[in-house]
Amino acid sequence: LLQIDFEDVIAEPEGTHSFDGIWKASFTTFTVTKYWFYRLLSAIFGIPLALIWGIYFAILSFLHIWAVVPCIRSYLIEIQCISRVYSIGVHTFCDPLFEAIGKMFSSIRATVRKEI
């Protein structure tokens, strides 16, 4: 949500102020202009942009529901078989190898000495 106030745009620092009448007229002019231009732009561009954004999000939802999610779920179902074969291969070949290497290096001890 974007809210722009007069003080955010026209800010007089402390110690520098215009006449009160000019400040009030500027404030009123700014506020009324912002209000009516927003209404005018909304009336001109609001409906066409709402139509465009509605179509865009409808297409996006349609593709997500009917194409993206089914493709992902299909992929996950198909990959389960490969995942099981891969898991069995890792447990059969890699686990014993890394256990043996771990046992070989488990008896190595290192010490650090600082000599002065």
Disulfide bonds with the S-S distance in Angstrom:
none
